[in-house]
């Protein structure tokens, strides 16, 4: 298992970052439904294989219209899950290949469930309170509440505060896991912005959604995978 998401928007972000072969989706999720997520994934260059796992049977037809591999009703018993894994193995296993990595991962997951265990989500890291960053020849200890936004910068991540820019070595994908998602919003694969510093949004002449910051001239591009975060603003 690569990751688990708490809502539809987070699921899209993780799928965009991790590019998994298989995605298990619930139907009813905060932000975007599982069907919404599946619809958005269908337009990608290499959409993952999707299995819906839900307590609602009335969405099965629509799920298969989104090219679902299977539709599991909760609680799914082991026999039913084995059938789903069999379908996935048939789609993932190239001819002449005994056990490619995706199939081996499915077999490992099934073995865990057979043993009576469940696959637990990784324990969330405690939110950061300070950022240790390089600023020229200095090392700064920046309180997290002073950060305006983070932006990927080649092998580093730039940390923008009111009086300038500093650098840290933590990749933005790892940094996101250490931030309070209610306080920091990822708006692009390479940008995380502090919600308290968002003044609003507008479209530029190319039709892209842009985040406007309080008291700052720069505007930050919102990628299409994160546009739903700002609906209603």
ABEGO torsion letter per residue (X at the ends): XABBBABAAAAAAAAAAAGBABBBBBABBBGBBAAAAAAAAAABABBBBBBBBBABAAAAAAAAAAGBABBBBOBBBAAAAAAAAAAAAAAABBBGBABBAAAAAAAAAAAAAAAGBBBBBBBBBBBBABBBBBBEABBBBBBAAABABBBBBEABBBBBBAAEBBBBABBAAAAAAABBAAABBBABAABBBBAAABAEBBBBAAGBBBBBBBGBABBBBBBAAAAAAABGX
